[in-house]
Amino acid sequence: MKKKIIAVISGAVILKIAAGSIYGKPESSHKEGEPDVVGTFSVNRDENLTVVANRKNIEDREAFARELLQMYKDDSFHSTKFSTDRGYATSLGMNIYLWKEDIEDK
C-alpha cells in the first residue's frame, strides 16, 4: 500500500514538473528589441533567413539591416547557429517581421 502511495505521489510530482516546464515558461526568452532568427533554409550556398525584430517598429531600416548583417557575421543570433562546414554563404536573403505572430499573418 505504501509503495502505491509513493508511486502515485512521485508520478504527480513528475507530471507537475513536466507541466511547469511546458506551460510555466513564456514562449520566448528573448528581450524586446533583440532580433532573432526563427527560420532558415539554404539552396546550394544561398542562405535565406526569417527574422523577428521583436519591436514595435524599425525606425532606421538601414541601421537595422547593418545590425542583422553583423549578427549574421558574428553568428550571434540566440536561437540559431550557422555552420561554415560547406563554406560561407554566397548570398543572404532575409524576411523580417516585427513580431513572431506577424509571420502567420504575412
Secondary structure, DSSP 8 states (H G I E B T S, - for coil): -HHHHHHHHHHHHHHHHHHHHHHSS-S----TT--EEEEEEEETTEEEEEEE--SS--S-HHHHHHHHHHHHHHT--SS-----TT---SEEEEEEESSTHHHHH-
